[in-house]
Amino acid sequence: MFRRILVALDDSPLRATVFEKALAMAAALDAQLMLLHVLSAYGVGSPGIPLRAYPAYYPILDDASWQLYQERWHTFETAGIERLQRDSETATNAGVRAEFIQSGGEPSLVICDLARTWEADLIIVGSHGRSGLSELLMGSVSNYVMHHAPCSVLVVHSSKTKSAHSTKSAMADTTALR
């Protein structure tokens, strides 16, 4: 039985679907939620990594550029906490115990580490449907988590991913019929 569910939430359009499924499951199982947002320079909405416009051995920024970067990063952090607070309140209003944490780092590692230390029974994570070269370059958080998590993992796919798989299946079925 799942009593402690870790929900990895990013800033993609899939976030709402992942949260809704986690909330429904927690309510049905009388489970507790831990909502996690990982701050990553490569995440959706992130200000990225600060670099100078001209090449140098050390990418040192001038004061104005560094100040602008820090302001953007602070806005990114604040927005993440605000979304987690709203989601936590939504869960509480639905009768589900929830807490949240925002942490910086590599999302796949942070998710697995928190699952281990918080003693999660289940991790719920979204999949953006990357494959091939984009998965090789960007990585797949859900794939890493499935193979390294200390507990069960539920991967929520976007409708775009489902329709792409359905189209491939339909094409395969059509070819098989010939």
N, C-alpha and C positions, 0 to 999 in steps of 0.2 A: 504494500500500500504506500502511496506517495503522501508524505506529510509535510515535507519541506521542498518547495519548488523554487528553483533559481530561474529567473526569467532575464535573459540577456536582451536588452533593448538598445537599438541603435537609432539613428535619426532618419532612416530610410522610410519610404512610403509603407513598407511592410510592418513597421512598428505597431501600428494600431491593431492589425490582425493578430500579431504575436501576443500582444497584451490581452486582447479579448479572449483568445483561446486559453491563455494561462489563467485568467480570472474565472472563466467558466469551469475549468478543470479544478481549480482550488476550491471554488464554491461547492462543486459536486462531491469533492473528496474531504471537505473540511480541512484543507491543507493551508499552510502558511506560505506566503510569497516573499521572496527576496528579489527586489527589482534592481537590476544592475545596468548601469550605463558606463561604457569604457571610453574615456577620452583618448582619442588617437589622432595623430597628425594626418592620418590617411582616411579618417572617417568623413561621412557626409556632413557638410556644414563646417568642418574644421578649417581654421585659418592656414593649415598646412605647416610646412617647415620654413622658418625664416632663412632666406638666402640673399646674397648681394646680387646685383644685376651684372657685375663684372667678375671675371674669374680671379680667385685668390687661393692661396693654400689654406687659409683659415677663413671660413665665412663669417666675418665679423660685421655687424651692422652698425650704421651710424645711429646716434641716439634717437633721432626722430623716427626712423624706421623701426627700431627696437620697441619704442614706446607704442607705436601704432600696432605692432604685432601683439604686444602684451595686452592691449585694450581689446583686440579682436579675440584673443584666447580667453580673456576674462568673460567676455560676452558669451562665448561658446560654452564655457563652464557653467555660467549662471543659467543659461537657457536649459542645459542638461538637468541641473538640479530642479528647476521649476517644473519641467516635464515629469520628472520622477515624483515630485511632491503631488502634482495633480493625479498621476496614476495611483499613487499610494492612497490618496483621499478617495478616489473612485472605488478602489478595492475595499477600503474601510466602510464606505457607504453601502457596499454590496454585502457586508458581513464577513469579509475575508481579512484575516490578519495579514498585514503587509508592512515591510520595512524596505528601505532602499539604501543604495550605496553608489557613489560615482567614484571611479578610480581611473588613473592614467596608466597607459601601457599598451602592450600588444593584446588585442581583444581575446584571442584564443587562449593565451596563457592565463590572463586575468580570470576568465570564466572558469577554467579548470581549477585554478588555485582557490578561488572563492568557493566553488562547489565542494572542494576538499575541506577547507577550514570551517565552512558553515555547516558541513555535513548534509548537503542536499541529497534528496532521494531521486530527484529528477531535474534535468536542465531543459528549458524550452528556449530554443534559438531559431531565428529565421534564416532562410536560405535565399540568396539573391539569384540563384540559378546560374552562377558562373560555371563555365566549363572550358576545356581546351586552353588556349593561350591566355585568356583573361583570368582563368583560375590559376594558371602558372604564375602570371605576373602579379595579380592582386591577392592571391591566396583565397582559401575558403575557410572561414571561421567555423562554419557548421561541420565541415569535413574533419577539421582538426579536433574539434570538441567531441565528435562521435567516436573518434579513435583514441582519445586520451582522457576522457572524463572518468571520474571515479564512480559514476552512477549512470542511470539510464538517461537517454537523451531523446527528446521529441523535436524534430525539425519541422518547422512550419514553412511551407513553400508559398511563394506569391502566385496569384492567379496567372500571371504572365508565364511563370515557370511551368505551371500545370498545363496551360494552353499550348506551350511549345512542345511539351512531352506528348500531349494529346495529338498534336499535328503530326509529330514524328510517328506515333503509333498508328494513326490513321493512314499515313503514307505507307508504312510497312504492311498494314493490313491490305491496302489496295494492291500493293505489289505482290503480296502472297496470293491474292485472288486470281491474278493473271495467269 
